[in-house]
Amino acid sequence: MPDYSASYLYVFAFFTIGALFVTGLLTLARLVAPKKVTPEKLRTYESGEEPIGQAWGRYPTHFYVFALLFVVFDVEVIFLFPWAVLFRQLGGAGLVEMVIFIAILAVGLYYAWKKDALNWY
């Protein structure tokens, strides 16, 4: 019967060596890197454009909610393709399941609509 506790020892040894290697390289990079700070280096970089306003601007949360809803419904549409391919084999039970699935999505869409999550201000 093989000794599985030795496997843990190997994993621990590789983890320790890897952690020491990464720590050593990061320490070496910190010691060797130049440290001359200038106002130009501290400026916000925006793809070569002059920054306008502060970098820590606040964005309304409805943009994130709108994007999240798009991703959720986009991913749910992916589930329609395998169902459509196997539609004849699934029969009536498959049709009922898909009607329930689309009804749940419709309820979610209705809820988002009533909460004004779909408005792009």
N, C-alpha and C positions, 0 to 999 in steps of 0.2 A: 504494500500500500504506500503510495507516495506521501511525502511529508509536505503538506500544504502550508505549514507555518513558515517554511523557508521561502516561499513565494512572497509572503508579506515582508520578509527581511530584504529581499531584492527590490521590491517596490519602494520600501522606505529608503534604501541606499540610493536608488536612482533619483528619488525625490530630493534627498539631501544634497546629492552632488549637483543636481540641476539648480536648486535654490542657491547654493554657494556660488555656482558659476554665474548666475544672473546677478546676484548681489555684488560679486567681484567686478563684473563688467560695468554695472551702473556706478559703482564707487569710482572705478578708474575713469569713466567718462566725466564724472563730476569733478574729479581732480584735474583733468587735462583740459577741459573746456574753457574757452575764454570767458571772462566775466565783465567785460566793459559795457556798462549800461548807459545808453544814450536816450534822449527824448524821442528820437526817430524810431528806436527799437521798441519803445513802450507804447507807441501809437497803435490804434486799432487798424488791422489790415483788412480791407474789403476788396480783394481782387484788383488792386491798383487804383481804385477809386478813392476819392477823398471821403472820409467818413462824415456822415450827416447825423447829428444828434448823438445820443449816448448809445453805447453798445448794449446796455442792459434795458432796452426798451420793452415795454409790456405789450403783449398781443392779446386780443380778445380770445376767450376760450371757445367761442363758437366756431372758429376756424378749425380747431383741433377736433371738436365734436363732429363737424361736417366731414372732415377727412376720415375719422374713425368709422362713421356710418358708411362712407363710400367703400372702405376696405371690407367691412363686414358684409355688405350686400354684394360686393364684387366676388368675394370668396364663396358666398352662398350660391351664386349663379354657377360656379364651377361644379357644384353637386348636381346640377340639372343635366349635364352632358352624359355622364355614365347612365343615368336613368333613361335618357332619350335613346341611347344605343341599345339598352336591354328592355325597352318598353314592351315589345311583343312577348318576351319570355316571362316578364314579371306579371303580366295579366292584370286583372282587376285589383288585386291587393296592392300591386305597385302603384297603380293609379290613385288609389285611396291614400296611400302613404304620401305621395307627392302632393296631393291636394291639401293634406294636413300640413305638410312642410311649407307650402306656399302660403297657406292661411296664417301660419305663425309668423312668416316674414311680413305678410301684409299687416298684421296687428302691430308688429314692431315698427314698420314704416308709418302707420297711422299715428302711433304714439310719438314718434320723432316729429312728425308733421304738426301735431297738436302742441308740442313743446317748443315750436319754432326753431328746431334744430336744423331745418333745411333752408332757412333764410340766409342769404349771403348779403350781409349789410353793406 
